[in-house]
């Protein structure tokens, strides 16, 4: 289960793409579509294959464009500096900063850790968007 904006999402319920490299899984992207929006619910990559994330997001952008979606969003947490860098390099811009959102999400999913990457306290959600 993933909690974003205080809502529960179950990754197995969404469509996506798998990246493979030399016969092995190198990454997975899961997408939630609405009429005008495509949200990246999950993006996971194998660090040994540096281009997997870029290829997966590019495939997602192509699919979203094919179905007529006007905007793609991704939500990460304030500690996820690598994701913030990655999405901005892909052309996304920060569109919302939800202060304290993760603290509220822990009421729904208590297993969310208190600290994350670089031992940064995980508190906020950061939403990034890309106009298509």
N, C-alpha and C positions, 0 to 999 in steps of 0.2 A: 504494500500500500504506500502511496505517495500522498503527502498532504501539501497542497498549494492553495494560498488564499483561504485557508480554513476549510477547504473541501477535500474529501477523500477521492483518490483516483486509484484504480486497480490496473496496473500496467498491462496485464494480460488481456484487457478489454480493448486495446487499441492496435491500430495497424502500424506498420513500420517497415524498416529495411534492416538487413543484416549485411555487414561487410565481411568478406572473407579474404584471407591472404594465405597463399600456399596451402589451401585446403583447410585452414583453421579459421574459426570465428575471430574477427578482429574488432568488431563493434556492433552496436545495436542502437537504433533510434526508433522511438515510439511517438506517434503523433495523434493528436486529438483535433478533429476537424469540426468547425461550425460553418454557417453559411459564408462568412467573410473572414474567418480566422483559422489559422493552423497553429496549434500550440505544440511545442516540443515537450512531451511529458517526461521523456527520459532519453539521455544520450550517454552511452557507456562505450568506452573504447579500450583496447589493449594498448598500453603505452609503447609496446614494441613496434607498433605500426603507426607511425606519426601522422600519416595522411588519412587515416580511417574516419576521424571526426569530420574533416572537411568534405570528404566524399559523401558521407552520410547526410550532412546538412545540405549539400548541393543537390543530392537526390531528392531530399524532402522539399526543397525549394522548387525543383522541377515539377514534382507531383502536385504541390499546392498551386502552382501556376496553371497546370493542366486542368484542375478542377475549378478554377476561377476564384481562388482565395486571394484576398487583397493584402493580408498582413500575416506575418509569422511572428510568434512570440516565444520566448524562453524565459523561465524563471530559475534563478539560482539563489544561493545564500551569500551573505556578506563575506564569508570566509573563503569562498571558492574563487580565488584570484585567477586561477588557470582558466576557469570557464568564462569569467569576465573578460579576460584578455582574448580568448578564442572567439567568443561571439562578436566582440568589437572588431576583430580582424576580419570577420566574415561580413561586416557591414551593418551589424545590429547596433542600435543606440539604446542607452538607458532611457526607459519611459516611465518607470515607477520605482519608488523605494518605499517599501512597507516596513516601517520601523516597528520592531517588536513582534512581527508576524510569526516568527518561528517560536517565540515564547508561547504564543497562543496555540500554535500547531501542536506543541508538546502535550496539550490537554487531550488532543485526539490521538496522537501517536507518541506516547511517553519515551519510546526508544530513540528518539532523535537526540544525538549527543549534545552536550553543552558546549563543547569546543570542537573545532574541526581543523582544517588545513592550517599549518603554521601555529597551531594552538590558539587560533583566534576564536573568541566566543561567538557562537552561532546565534544570532538574534533576529536578523532582518532578511526579508526577501527582496531581491532586486530583479525587476522585470526588464527585459530587453526586447526590442521590436525591430522588425525589418519590413519595410513596405515593399510589396511585390508588384 
